[in-house]
Amino acid sequence: IMEINVELVMRRLYGAAFFGGQASDALKAEVEPVLRRGCLALARVASFDGFIDGGAFSVADCAAVVHLPMLGSVSRDVLGTDLLTECLPGAREYLKRLSSRESITRTNADRKAGYDAFIEHRRALAAR
């Protein structure tokens, strides 16, 4: 659900969210209800009290730590509404708990460094 009904749908907004593109009103109107339905479907099966699919850290948590923060920022920045907070109660607190894990802290730092390097590379290409 998270990858197909949330991330894959949200991906249509990445150009506007991360790369200086524009999302037309038509695109926003098309994506928002589908993304909202995906988030509500995820809310029905996910638990944010412990780990996303029960009592143990799993690959689902690894996916969530990547996709859920992006859901919050992309929906807020492009659609003007924070679907993470609206549709997934407890998800922000869950992500804060996960971020205290050393592996997640390291992964987040590596992802940020990679993104920053990618943006710098794009700027350098554009300056040519």
Secondary structure as the mmCIF struct_conf table of DSSP 4:
data_model
#
loop_
_struct_conf.conf_type_id
_struct_conf.id
_struct_conf.beg_label_comp_id
_struct_conf.beg_label_asym_id
_struct_conf.beg_label_seq_id
_struct_conf.end_label_comp_id
_struct_conf.end_label_asym_id
_struct_conf.end_label_seq_id
HELX_RH_PI_P HELX_RH_PI_P1 MET A 2 GLU A 7
HELX_RH_AL_P HELX_RH_AL_P1 LEU A 8 MET A 10
HELX_RH_3T_P HELX_RH_3T_P1 ARG A 11 LEU A 13
HELX_RH_AL_P HELX_RH_AL_P2 TYR A 14 PHE A 18
BEND BEND1 PHE A 19 GLY A 20
HELX_RH_AL_P HELX_RH_AL_P3 ASP A 25 VAL A 45
BEND BEND2 ASP A 49 GLY A 50
STRN STRN1 PHE A 51 PHE A 51
TURN_TY1_P TURN_TY1_P1 ILE A 52 ASP A 53
STRN STRN2 GLY A 54 GLY A 54
BEND BEND3 GLY A 55 ALA A 56
HELX_RH_AL_P HELX_RH_AL_P4 VAL A 59 VAL A 74
HELX_RH_PI_P HELX_RH_PI_P2 SER A 75 LEU A 79
BEND BEND4 GLY A 80 THR A 81
HELX_RH_AL_P HELX_RH_AL_P5 LEU A 83 CYS A 87
BEND BEND5 LEU A 88 LEU A 88
TURN_TY1_P TURN_TY1_P2 PRO A 89 GLY A 90
HELX_RH_AL_P HELX_RH_AL_P6 ALA A 91 SER A 99
TURN_TY1_P TURN_TY1_P3 SER A 100 SER A 100
BEND BEND6 ARG A 101 ARG A 101
HELX_RH_AL_P HELX_RH_AL_P7 GLU A 102 ALA A 127
#
